[in-house]
Amino acid sequence: MDDGVDLAATLYEPSSAPPPAGHPAIVVFHGLAGKRQDLDFLARAFAGSFAVLTLDARGHGESGGLVSIDGPREMADVRAVFSWLAARPEIDGGAVLRSLVEGVPWAAAETVETWTDLYSAMAPQRLSKSGAVYQFLNSVPENRFDPSVLAIREDAIASTKLGALRAWADARSSRSRLAKVTTPVFMFQGRRDFAFDIAQARAGYRLLKGPKRLYVGDFGHTPSTFPGPDIAQVTSLGLKWFTRYLIGTPANFAPVSLAPSPWRGKLRTYSALPVTRRLTIGLGGSDSLSGPGRALRTSGPLTAPVETFGSPQVQVTVQLSGGWSRLVAVLTAQPRRGAEIVISEGGVNTTGLSGKRQLTIGLIDVATLIPRGSRFRLYLASNSLAQDPDNLLYLNLPMPAKARVKIGPARVVIPILRSPVSR
């Protein structure tokens, strides 16, 4: 790189001789705390038709330098990688969102379980997903982080100095400028990803002005995994997309695809984002909380199976006092048989608020099947561990000893598909 840092990379090339213009090429970027070998299976799948470059990002694997999480330094690296690859005589030229808005001239791009707005992903409603942020920031050794990351680390976990956190995240986001992108983009996002949810791709998909497709699949960050059971489908569509826009082979793609869960080998396809209807559940009751206490409300049984698609909302009346600084909602379903299903969760920052308030808590945008006969459960507390000690999305961070909240009636509004695709 231009600052003297070396990036470790592997270049896969087709066994055939390059055509007169050179092989079309793809660059594959891993995620935070990953390494190029994690994507070896994908590179080999693409390498029959393309040259494929995988690399260890700055501060990862065998590369030098420090991690600033897709900051300006990493964008300079992306430009350098593009230029290095395109300059090779056997290469013709192909694949990510921030680099696109920064003007790196990729011919086509694909994204997998990522963000378009990092601030709204990390701290929706001004409340950090503290457990997820902590996990991300501890996935890389501290001595490999750039000072810019270390400077916002505590604020990112504790939801303090949100202005500085937003500025840091904005420099790593693409949403505000995606409306100018005409490059063909295929977005792959997970059905149940509590870090980067469907809303991240939904917003990007609406804004992009070039050829675009959206696949919502059975993979993702926690509580899902990557690769998921539909990885062969993801790889096949990814290869087909690059073949269409780098080689010119005609191909048809459904504008929007939704993979059922569990995956059974067949997609549900749509001409646009799926139409949903609203399921509304009233949950009465009254609770007074201090410290790590919780309120639990339970509904009657569902008379038919439903599948969520979108961000549920929890509307609740509260009385805040003593510096109560946050309210976390975890929505679950208890089937007639089997374990409790965490449908979604979210939280709102109430710092500086007091007295009687009407709060609306937006939950994570997910696709979750809820079986017939299930009873909804709504947990309200200062943290997600109140639902389950293993639910670490919102940590139990300190609040003043005098902090109190009285919780009144609640209403849950859930967007659901007109007919479930999963069973």
TIMIPA-509070 format. One line per 5 residues: for each residue z, x, y of C-alpha. Coordinates in steps of 0.05 Angstrom, whole numbers, plus 5000, padded with zeros to 4 digits. Each point is the difference from the previous one (the first is absolute). Layout:
Z,X,Y | ... .
***
This chain:
5000,5000,5000 | 4993,5021,5073 | 5074,5018,5004 | 4995,5047,4940 | 5031,4953,4949 .
4967,4998,4932 | 4989,4934,4964 | 4994,5001,4924 | 4941,4961,4974 | 4957,4985,4939 .
4926,4986,5005 | 4968,4960,4943 | 4924,5000,4997 | 4951,4962,4956 | 4970,5040,4943 .
4930,4985,5025 | 4964,5041,5051 | 5009,4974,5071 | 4943,4957,5029 | 4961,5029,5058 .
5049,4972,5051 | 5061,5020,4959 | 5051,4960,4961 | 5035,4944,5038 | 5073,5018,5004 .
5068,4965,4999 | 5066,5027,5026 | 5062,4971,4965 | 5067,5002,5037 | 5067,4991,4964 .
5061,4965,5029 | 5066,5027,5028 | 5034,5047,4951 | 4938,5001,4955 | 4953,5055,4979 .
4927,5005,4984 | 5012,5000,4925 | 5027,4929,5005 | 4929,4977,5014 | 4965,5042,4948 .
4982,4938,4959 | 4966,4969,5060 | 4963,5063,5019 | 4973,5007,4929 | 4977,4928,4999 .
4961,5010,5065 | 4973,5069,4984 | 4944,4976,4956 | 4961,4977,5061 | 5035,5036,5058 .
5031,5065,5021 | 5074,4985,5007 | 5050,5041,5040 | 5074,4990,4987 | 5051,5039,5041 .
5074,5010,5009 | 5015,4974,5070 | 5037,5046,5049 | 5070,5013,4975 | 4986,4971,4931 .
4987,5032,4932 | 4970,5070,5007 | 4981,4992,5073 | 5035,5034,5057 | 5024,4971,5066 .
5048,4943,5017 | 4994,4924,4989 | 4995,4956,5062 | 4977,4938,4961 | 4928,4989,5022 .
5013,5026,5070 | 4951,5035,5047 | 5005,5065,4959 | 4980,4964,4936 | 4942,4966,5036 .
4975,5069,5022 | 5004,5020,4926 | 4959,4939,4980 | 4946,5020,5051 | 5000,5071,4973 .
4995,4977,4928 | 4942,4953,5018 | 4963,5056,5037 | 5013,5051,4944 | 4975,4954,4946 .
4939,4974,5039 | 4979,5072,5016 | 4994,5020,4927 | 4926,5005,4981 | 5008,4958,4936 .
5036,4942,5037 | 4970,4941,5037 | 5063,4970,5028 | 5075,4916,4987 | 5085,4975,5002 .
5085,4966,5071 | 5023,4953,5053 | 5031,5044,5053 | 4945,5052,4992 | 4948,4945,5009 .
5030,4978,5066 | 5005,5073,5020 | 4925,5005,4991 | 4994,5039,4935 | 4930,4977,4977 .
5014,4979,4928 | 4941,4961,4971 | 5046,4953,4962 | 5075,4995,4987 | 5050,4970,4951 .
5074,4992,5012 | 5054,4987,4947 | 5070,4971,5015 | 5004,5027,5071 | 5017,4977,5070 .
4960,4979,5060 | 5061,4996,5046 | 5055,5047,4978 | 5053,4973,5047 | 4994,4928,4976 .
5002,5026,4928 | 5062,5043,5011 | 5039,4956,5048 | 4976,4928,5000 | 5039,4957,5050 .
5031,5065,5027 | 5041,5011,4937 | 4984,5060,4957 | 4988,4992,4926 | 5053,5054,4996 .
4999,5010,4925 | 4924,5007,4996 | 4999,5046,5061 | 5056,5042,4970 | 4963,5006,4934 .
4935,5021,5034 | 5036,5052,5043 | 5037,5028,4941 | 4937,5005,4957 | 4980,5064,5036 .
5048,5061,5006 | 5029,5003,5070 | 4974,5070,5012 | 4929,4975,4991 | 5005,4948,5056 .
4973,5012,5069 | 5053,4996,5056 | 4967,4936,5025 | 5020,4964,4936 | 5071,5028,5000 .
5008,4978,5072 | 4991,4926,4982 | 5032,5000,4931 | 5068,4972,5017 | 4971,4950,5049 .
4950,4976,4948 | 5057,4985,4951 | 5051,4972,5048 | 4953,4959,5045 | 5021,5037,5063 .
4955,5027,5055 | 4945,4954,4978 | 4955,5018,5059 | 4995,5072,4976 | 4989,4976,4929 .
4944,4954,5022 | 4966,5055,5039 | 5003,5046,4939 | 4973,4946,4954 | 4945,4979,5048 .
4971,5070,4998 | 4993,4991,4925 | 4972,4929,5000 | 4930,4972,5003 | 5006,4925,5013 .
4992,5000,5075 | 4932,5034,4994 | 4972,4972,4935 | 4958,4949,5037 | 4954,5058,5020 .
4990,5024,4928 | 4932,4983,4970 | 5006,5047,4939 | 4999,4963,4933 | 5073,4994,4978 .
5028,4974,4934 | 5075,4986,5004 | 5041,4999,4936 | 5071,4973,5010 | 5056,4981,4952 .
5023,4929,4985 | 5073,5020,5003 | 5009,5062,5043 | 5065,4998,5040 | 4981,5062,5041 .
4928,4984,5021 | 4988,4926,4987 | 4938,4956,4999 | 5008,4988,5076 | 4981,5073,5013 .
4932,4991,4967 | 4992,4928,5022 | 5003,5021,5074 | 4953,5058,4989 | 4951,4958,4961 .
4995,4949,5056 | 4988,5054,5053 | 4948,5044,4966 | 4930,4989,5026 | 4958,5033,4945 .
4990,4982,4927 | 5069,4987,4972 | 5034,4976,4936 | 5072,4986,4981 | 5030,5006,4930 .
5072,4978,4989 | 5022,5030,4934 | 5055,5008,4950 | 5027,5066,5027 | 5038,5028,5060 .
5064,5033,5023 | 5067,4972,4975 | 5009,4951,4967 | 4930,5015,4972 | 4970,5065,4975 .
4936,5039,5009 | 4956,5004,4961 | 5008,4928,4978 | 4971,4964,4939 | 4936,4984,5039 .
4984,5074,5015 | 4935,4998,4961 | 4977,4941,5043 | 5021,5036,5064 | 4964,5064,4980 .
4937,4963,4980 | 4997,4962,5066 | 5015,5064,5039 | 4944,5037,4966 | 4952,4942,5011 .
5018,4999,5075 | 4985,5073,5010 | 4937,4995,4959 | 4977,4944,5045 | 5013,5035,5066 .
4990,5073,4982 | 4941,4995,4953 | 4971,4933,5020 | 5002,4966,4932 | 5000,4924,5012 .
5065,4966,4981 | 5036,4934,5013 | 5075,4994,5014 | 5043,4939,5010 | 5029,5002,5071 .
5071,4990,4974 | 5026,5010,4929 | 5070,4984,4973 | 5023,5028,4934 | 5047,4955,4960 .
5067,5026,4976 | 5006,5018,4945 | 4930,5028,5000 | 4955,4968,4947 | 4934,5031,5018 .
4971,4947,5046 | 5002,4995,5076 | 5004,4938,5044 | 4949,5009,5056 | 4994,4967,5069 .
4950,4998,5056 | 5056,5011,5050 | 5076,5009,5000 | 5028,4946,4953 | 5021,4935,5032 .
5074,4984,4991 | 5045,4940,5010 | 5073,5001,5021 | 5059,4986,4954 | 5063,4984,5041 .
5070,5002,4970 | 5062,4976,5037 | 5065,5036,4982 | 5064,4972,5030 | 5068,5033,5002 .
5046,5041,5044 | 5028,5070,4990 | 5041,5050,5041 | 4986,5073,4986 | 5031,5066,5018 .
4982,5069,4974 | 4960,4999,4934 | 5010,4925,4985 | 4942,4954,4984 | 4978,4928,5004 .
4963,4971,4941 | 4960,4935,5001 | 4966,4969,4939 | 4945,4948,4996 | 4983,4948,4948 .
4949,5017,4945 | 4926,5007,5014 | 4959,4944,4969 | 4937,5043,4993 | 4984,5075,5001 .
4980,5030,5067 | 4973,5067,5022 | 5017,5028,5068 | 4947,5033,5043 | 5025,5020,5068 .
5064,5012,5038 | 5056,4949,4988 | 5045,4983,5059 | 5074,4985,5000 | 5026,4959,5059 .
5075,4999,5007 | 5054,4981,5050 | 5052,5054,5012 | 5061,5015,5044 | 5005,5075,5015 .
5060,5037,5025 | 5033,5069,5002 | 4934,5039,4999 | 4969,4972,4937 | 4934,5039,5002 .
4954,4974,4944 | 4987,4945,4951 | 4963,5012,4935 | 4969,4945,4958 | 4982,5008,4927 .
4961,4942,4968 | 5001,4997,4924 | 4983,4951,4944 | 5043,4988,4939 | 4956,4976,4943 .
5027,4954,4946 | 4996,5061,4955 | 4998,5074,5017 | 5021,5045,5057 | 5004,4982,5073 .
4934,5014,5038 | 5004,5031,5069 | 4945,4962,5036 | 5006,5036,5067 | 5049,5025,5052 .
5006,5018,5073 | 5048,5010,5057 | 5009,4992,5075 | 5036,5045,5050 | 5054,4960,5038 .
5027,5058,5040 | 5023,4975,5068 | 4999,4927,4981 | 5061,4955,4998 | 5018,4927,4996 .
4960,4945,4967 | 4928,5019,4983 | 4940,4974,4961 | 4971,5058,4961 | 4933,5004,4966 .
4995,5055,4947 | 4930,5018,4977 | 4999,5025,4928 | 4952,5050,4967 | 4929,4974,4988 .
4993,4998,4924 | 4966,4963,4943 | 5053,4977,4950 | 4997,4948,4945 | 5060,4953,4996 .
5004,4962,4934 | 5011,4925,4995 | 5074,4982,4995 | 5023,5060,5041 | 5053,4992,5053 .
4993,5037,5065 | 5058,5043,5022 | 5008,5024,5072 | 5049,5058,5012 | 5020,5014,5072 .
5041,5062,5017 | 4998,5065,5039 | 4964,5036,4944 | 4957,4988,4938 | 5052,5029,4952 .
5038,4934,5009 | 4947,4969,4955 | 5000,5057,4949 | 5031,5070,5003 | 4933,5027,4978 .
4963,4966,5057 | 4998,5058,5050 | 4948,4976,5050 | 5052,4987,5055 | 5060,5046,4994 .
5072,4981,5015 | 5006,5039,5065 | 5064,4998,5043 | 5015,4945,5049 | 5061,4990,5046 .
5064,4978,4965 | 5001,4936,5042 | 4928,4981,4984 | 4995,4928,4976 | 4945,4950,4986 .
5005,4925,4985 | 4938,4975,4963 | 4980,4928,5002 | 4943,4961,4968 | 4937,5037,4981 .
4928,4981,4989 | 4949,5042,4960 | 4925,4992,5011 | 4957,5033,4946 | 4924,5007,5003 .
4973,4985,4930 | 4930,5000,4969 | 4969,4932,4989 | 5000,5017,4926 | 5034,5061,4967 .
4955,5055,4973 | 5056,5029,4957 | 5035,4969,4940 .
***
